[in-house]
Amino acid sequence: MSEYYFAFGSNMDKERMIKRSVEFIETEMQKGILNDWKLVFNKIRDDKEGAGYANIEPEIGSIVEGIIYKTNQDGIKKLDRREGVPDHYIQKIIPVKNNDKKLIDCVIYIANQSKTNDSLKPEKWYLNHLLAGKEFLSKDYFKNLKNTETLD
């Protein structure tokens, strides 16, 4: 059985997914749009003060762009471990719009509120992983992402 995963953070870098041994079908990678959510960098990084990882929060009228990966149960289990489910992130299934404007139920990771802080910023190296998904992002979304203030 196939599973779909929506990456809005550092896993938009397919090389990172490969390095993490998460199998996916490269020819089936597609743009994903999540309506009424916004991208934030408020997930606390335990080993670096002030540094934040990507997270999403509900916000009517906002969108989060990213990549829909087609993976399998083993891939989802690896992602669960990597994302620290259930302590750091919670896994949810949320419909995401694909290239054809169809809704696909995708696994999405949302940070536990106890692991967030709104005063954080991403580091440049981390933001670069998100920017690696450029071919799947609109020009405006990519530009806004690129202009995100970083910690360094």
N, C-alpha and C positions, 0 to 999 in steps of 0.2 A: 504494500500500500504506500502510495506517495504522500508526502507531506509538503506543504508550502510554508516557507519562512520569509517574513518581511524584515529586511535589514535596513535600518535607518541610521545606524551608528558605524562603528569601525569595520563591521563585517560587510560594508558596501565595497570594501577592497577585496576582490575575489582571491587575491594572493593570500590574504589573511585567512580566508576560509580554507584554502588549500593547506596552508601551514598548520591549521588547527585540525586537519584530517576530517573535515566535514565534506562528505561527498555530495555533489550536486550536479545537475545536468546543465552544462554551460550554455548549450544551444537554447535552453528554455528559460534563461534568465530574462526577466522583463521588468520594465518600469512599474513601480507601485506608487499609488497615491492614497494617503489616509486622510480623509476629510474630518474636519472638526477636532483636530489634534495639532499640537505645536511641538517642535523640537526644542529641547532645553539641554543644558550641560550641567545638570544639578546632581548627578549620581556621585556620591563621595568616593574618592580614590583613597583607600586606606594608607597607602605608602607615600603620598605626596600632598602636603597641605595646600589647599587652595585649588587643586586640580580636580576637574569634573569630567565624568564620562557622559555619553549621550543618554538621554531619556526622553520620553514623550509625556505630555500632559493634555487633558482635554481642553479645547478652546474653540468655541463655535466660530466658524468662518475661517479658521486657519487650516493649513494643510502641511502634511509631512510627506516628503518624497523619499523614495528609496528603491531598493531592489527586491523583487520577489524571486526567491530561489526555490527550485523544486528539488527536494532532498528525500530522505527516507527516515524511518523510525530511529535508526542508528544515528543519523545526522542530528536529529532533534535531541536525542539523549546526550550527544557530545556537546551540543549547544547549551543544554540545561546545565551540564557540569561547568562549562566555561563561563556561563553567565551567573553562576552561583545561585541557582534555583534551589530552594525557595528563600534563602536568607537575603541575598542581594537584589535579585530580580524575581518577579512573578511572571510565569508564563500564562499568556491569554491567547484565545483564538478570536481574531477580529477580522471582519471582511475588509479587504483592501482592493481598490480599483486597479485593474491591470491596463496594459496597452490598449486593449479593445473596449475599455470602459466597463468590463465585466467585473463583478465582485468575486473574489477568491478568498475563502477562509484561510487565514495565515496565522501561524504561530508568531507571536510578538512578545518581546520581553519589556516589562515596565518595572522600573526601580521601586523597591519597597520604600514607602514614605520615610521610614526610620533611617534610611540610608541616603537621604537627600539633604541638600543645603543650597539655597538659592543664590549664594554669593560665590559660587565656583565658576571657573573658566576652563576650557579645554587647553591642553598643551598643543603646540604646533604639530609635533609628530603625530599626535592622535587625530587632530583635525585633518591631516593629510590622508589618513585612511578613508575618511568620509569623502574627501575630494576625489579619491580614486574611482568613485562611482559616477564620474562626470557624464559618461555617455547615456546614463539612465535618468539624468536630472534635467529639468528645464533650465534655460540660460539664467533666468532670474533667481531660481532657487540656488543654483551653483554659485552665482555672484554673491548672494546674501551669505551663503555658507563660507565662501572664501574670505568675506569681510568680517567674519566672526572674531571678536577680540579674544586673543589667547593669553594664557598665563605668562608665556615667555616672549 
